[in-house]
Amino acid sequence: MVDVGQQKQIQVNWKLFSLKLINKEREVPEDYKILHEIGLKALRVAAAVRAEFGNESVGKIYTAMGACYHHDEGDIDEPAALEKILQTCGLPTRLASAANNESLDKDIQADMDQAIAKAGTDVGVPQIVLDGGQGPGFFGPVMSPAPTGEDAVKFWDAIIAAGSMPGFFELKRTREVEPIFGERPEV
C-alpha cells in the first residue's frame, strides 16, 4: 500500500483493526489468541500515535511494527521493543505505555465499525475501503511475496477494478507458501 500510494499519489488514511476484538465471541486457537493480544497492544500504541501526531505517523509506526514483526521476526510485545520502534519513527518513547491503555480500544472499535460497515464481519486484515471511506470495502489482498514497483500498481488497479464491482465477494486459492518478505521497508 505504501509503494502504490507513493506511485499513484493516493492519500492513505490508516485505520486500526483488531483481530482480538472481532474474534472475541468466536472460537479461536489459543496460539492465535496470544498473537491477537499482542496485535491489540500494538494497535493501542498506534491509536495513541494517531491521537497525538496524526495519520502520517500511523503509517510510519504501522510500517515499522510490521517490518519488525514480519520481516525481522522481532518482538513487538515488550515495552522496550515498542520504545525502539517509536524511536525509529521519531516518536516519543513514552507512547509505548499506551499498549496497556484499554481506553484506546474504543478508538480501535470505531475504526473497525467503519470497516465492517463496508466489508462485513467475515473479514480480517488487511482491509481496503475506497474513496476516503465512502466507497466499497473488502478484505485483502493477501499475497506472498507482495509485488513492488510497476507490478504493484498493475495489481492495485486490478483489485480496485474487481473490488468496485457490485456483487463481487471473493477470489481465493489455497496458500502454498509461508509469507515471503522482500527488503525491509523504509520508515
C-alpha positions in Angstrom: 0.0 0.0 0.0 2.8 2.4 0.8 4.5 1.6 -2.5 1.3 2.1 -4.6 0.3 5.1 -2.6 3.6 6.9 -3.5 3.4 5.9 -7.1 -0.2 6.8 -7.7 -0.3 9.8 -5.2 -3.0 8.1 -3.1 -3.7 9.5 0.3 -3.8 6.5 2.6 -6.0 7.1 5.7 -4.6 4.5 8.1 -7.3 2.8 10.3 -7.0 0.2 13.0 -8.5 -3.2 13.1 -8.1 -5.7 15.9 -8.4 -9.5 15.3 -8.8 -9.9 19.1 -11.8 -7.6 19.1 -13.5 -9.0 16.1 -12.9 -12.6 17.3 -13.9 -12.0 20.9 -17.1 -14.1 20.6 -15.6 -16.8 18.3 -13.7 -20.0 18.9 -10.0 -19.2 18.2 -7.0 -21.4 18.8 -5.0 -20.5 21.9 -1.9 -19.5 20.0 -3.9 -17.1 17.8 -5.4 -15.6 21.0 -1.9 -14.8 22.2 -1.0 -13.2 18.8 -4.2 -11.2 18.7 -3.5 -9.8 22.2 0.0 -8.7 21.0 -1.7 -7.1 18.0 -4.2 -5.3 20.1 -1.4 -3.8 22.3 0.4 -2.6 19.2 -2.8 -1.1 17.9 -3.2 0.8 21.1 0.2 2.3 20.6 -0.8 3.2 17.0 -4.0 4.8 18.3 -2.0 6.9 20.8 0.3 7.9 18.0 -2.6 9.0 15.8 -4.2 11.0 18.6 -1.0 13.0 19.1 0.7 13.0 15.7 -1.9 12.2 13.1 -2.3 9.9 10.1 1.1 10.1 8.6 2.7 8.9 11.8 0.3 6.0 12.0 1.6 4.9 8.6 5.2 5.1 9.8 4.6 3.2 13.0 2.4 0.6 11.3 5.1 0.0 8.7 7.9 -0.2 11.4 5.9 -2.6 13.6 5.1 -4.8 10.6 8.7 -4.8 9.4 9.9 -5.6 12.9 7.4 -8.5 13.5 7.1 -10.0 10.0 10.4 -9.2 8.3 12.9 -9.2 11.2 10.9 -11.7 13.3 11.3 -9.3 16.2 9.3 -8.7 19.3 6.6 -6.1 19.4 5.1 -7.2 22.7 7.6 -5.8 25.2 7.7 -2.1 26.2 11.4 -1.9 25.2 10.7 -3.2 21.7 7.8 -0.7 21.3 10.0 2.1 22.5 12.7 1.2 20.0 10.1 1.2 17.2 8.7 4.6 18.3 12.3 6.0 18.5 13.0 4.7 14.9 9.9 6.6 13.8 11.0 9.8 15.5 8.1 9.5 18.0 8.3 9.8 21.8 9.1 6.5 23.6 6.6 7.4 26.3 3.8 6.3 23.9 4.8 2.7 24.4 2.8 2.8 27.7 -0.4 3.0 25.6 -0.1 -0.7 24.9 -1.9 -1.4 28.2 -4.4 1.5 27.9 -7.7 -0.3 27.3 -9.5 3.0 26.9 -7.9 3.2 23.4 -10.0 0.2 22.4 -12.9 2.4 21.8 -10.9 4.3 19.1 -9.9 1.0 17.5 -13.5 -0.3 17.6 -14.7 2.9 16.0 -12.4 2.3 13.1 -13.5 -1.4 12.9 -17.1 -0.4 12.9 -16.5 1.7 9.8 -14.6 -1.1 8.1 -17.2 -3.7 9.0 -19.9 -1.5 7.6 -18.1 -1.6 4.2 -16.6 -5.1 4.2 -18.8 -7.2 6.6 -18.0 -9.3 9.6 -16.4 -12.3 7.9 -13.1 -10.4 7.3 -9.7 -10.0 8.7 -6.7 -7.8 7.8 -5.7 -6.2 5.6 -8.8 -4.3 4.5 -9.3 -1.6 2.0 -12.1 0.9 1.9 -12.1 3.1 -1.2 -12.9 6.8 -1.7 -12.0 8.2 1.7 -14.2 5.6 3.4 -17.2 6.3 1.2 -16.6 3.7 -1.4 -16.8 -0.1 -1.3 -14.6 -2.1 1.1 -13.1 -5.5 1.0 -10.7 -7.8 2.8 -7.3 -8.4 1.2 -5.2 -8.6 -0.8 -3.1 -11.3 0.8 0.0 -12.0 -1.3 3.4 -13.5 -0.7 5.6 -12.0 -1.8 3.9 -8.7 -2.3 4.5 -7.1 -5.7 6.6 -3.9 -5.9 7.0 -1.1 -8.5 5.0 -1.4 -11.7 3.7 -4.8 -10.7 2.3 -3.3 -7.5 0.4 -0.7 -9.5 -0.8 -3.2 -12.0 -2.1 -5.4 -9.2 -3.6 -2.5 -7.4 -5.6 -1.4 -10.5 -6.8 -5.0 -10.9 -8.1 -5.4 -7.3 -9.7 -2.0 -7.3 -11.5 -2.9 -10.5 -12.7 -6.2 -9.0 -13.5 -4.7 -5.6 -15.5 -1.9 -7.1 -17.9 -4.2 -8.9 -21.3 -4.7 -7.2 -21.8 -8.3 -6.3 -18.1 -9.1 -6.1 -17.4 -11.2 -2.9 -14.4 -13.4 -3.1 -11.4 -14.5 -5.1 -9.2 -17.1 -3.2 -6.9 -20.0 -3.6 -5.0 -22.2 -1.1 -1.9 -20.6 0.3 1.1 -22.7 -0.8 4.0 -20.8 0.8 4.7 -19.1 4.1 4.9 -15.3 3.9 7.9 -14.1 1.9 9.2 -10.7 2.7 11.5 -8.7 0.5 13.7 -6.0 1.7 12.8 -4.3 4.9 10.5 -1.3 4.2 11.8 2.2 5.0 10.1 4.0 7.8 
